[in-house]
């Protein structure tokens, strides 16, 4: 029985990680208003190595349409602008000699639909990882020696319930993000 509980705890932890990952990926998808999270994946060349943008500059949003990026060193401004352009986010960085300024344009209806599709792809990837955790856990449960078939069946039912719960949580995240994107 202890072994079954271990497998169930591992499955719970893995599913939690999948949910957290989906949530993190969804924060990177732009929902019409400026957010520092939009620039999370951007890497900047810094003294011969690449570093995340938030480690070479402070990123703030003074209002819903503007992002200010103030580098720790002024010489980084051009490199930060280049990294943002190369990231293909559809943003046009400008600088005033002190900081990089990004004016976030309003989303078009067409762009909103593309973003909703991207949200559903991210959520589907999360569901796929939930199902693979379920499959791996069920396979491990079947290999346990010295436990009754009923105990294994009950454990498999718990894993299925866990999978359903996490799938519902991902669906809720998806609905929330889609509503956020479609709100003009």
N, C-alpha and C positions, 0 to 999 in steps of 0.2 A: 504493500500500500504506500509506503514511503516513496518508493521509486516512481509510482504513478503521480504522486503529488509533486515530485521534482520535475517531471516532464510537463505537468500542467503549469507549474510556476514558470518554467522556461518558455513555454508557449505564450503565456500571458506577457512576459517581458518582451519577447520578440514582436508580438502584436502591438504592444505599446510603442516600441521603437518605430515600427512601420507607420503607425498613426502620427507620431511626432514628426517623422520625416515628411509625410504628406503635408502636415500643417506648415512645416518650415518651407517646403517648396511652394506652397500656395501664397506665402507672404511675399515671395519674389515676383509673383505675377501682379502686374499693375492693375489697380482697380479704379482708375480715374483720378485719384488724388495722389499727390507726391508723398513718398515714404522713403526713409533711409534704407529700408529693407530691399527696395528695388535695385540697389547697387551692391547687394551682398555678394554676388558671384564674381565681381570684377577684381582682377589681379593687376597690380601695377609693378612695373620694373623699378626696383629700388636698390641702388648700389649693387647691380649685377644679379640680384635675386628677385623673384616675384613675391610680392606680399599682398594680402587682401587690402582693399582700399581703406577700410576702417582702421587699419594699423599704420597708415601713413598720413591720415587726415581725419578731421572731425566732419561728420556729415549731419547736417541739420535741415529741418523743413520749417521755415518761418511762417509759411502759409500753405494752403492746399495745392498750389500750382508751382511752387518753387523749391528747389533743393540747393543748399549752399554746401560746398565742399571746401573747407579751409585746411590746406596742407600744413604739416608741421614745419616744412621747409619750403620757401617760396620757389625754389628751383624745380619742384615736383609738379608745378601747375601744368606745364606742357605735357608731361608724361601721363598725368591723370586724365587730361582731356583726350589724349590719344587712346588710352585704355577704354574710356567710355565710348568713344566712337567705334573702336574695334569690337566692343561687346555686342553691337548690333541691337541695341534696345530701342532704337527709334528716337533717341534723345540727342539734342544738339547742345553740347556744353559750350559755354563762353566764359572768358575770364576777365577780371577787372584789375589784374596785376596782383591782387591779394588772395583771391579765391576763385574757384570755378563755380559758375552759376548755371543751373539747368532749369529752364522753364518747361514744365510738363504740359504738353498740349492736351486739349480736350480729346477724349476718345471718340472716334467716328463709330457709327453703327456697325460697319464692316469690321473694324478693329475689335469691337466688343465681342462680336461673334467668334472671331479667331481666338480671343482670350478665353472665352467660355469653353471652346473646344480644347484648348490647352489645359484648362482646369480639369475637364473630364478625363483627359489622358493621364494627368498626374494622379487623379483619384483612382483610376482603373489600375494603374501601376501599383498603388498601395493595396488595392484589393487582391491583386495577383500575389503580392508578397504575403498577405494574410492567408490566402489559400495554400501557398507553399508551406507556410508554418504549420497549418492544419495537417497537411499531408505528411510532413516529416514527423510530427508528433504522433499521429495515428500509426505510422509505421513503427516508431519506437515502442509505442504501447503494445503492439502485437508481438513484439520480440521479448517482452518481459516474461521470465520463467517463474513459475510457482504462484501465479495469481489466477483466480477463476475468470472464466469468459465473461461472467456478469460484471465483474469489476472493470475489465477492459472495455466492455460495452458502455458502462456508466461513464468511464473516463472519456471515451470517444464522444459521447453525448455532451459532456461538459466542454470539450474542445470545440464542438460544433456550435454550441451556444455562445462561447467566447468569440468565435469567428463571426457569428451573426451580429453580436453586440458591436464589435469593432467595425464591421462593414456598415452598420447603421451610423456609427460615429463619423466614418469617412463620408457617407452620403450627406450627413448634416453639414459637415465642413464644406462639401461641394455646393450644396444649396445656398449656404450663407455667402460663399465667395461669388457664385453666379449672380445672386441678388445684388451684391456689392458692385459687380462689374456692370450690370445692366442698368443700375440707377444712374440717371443723368444728372 
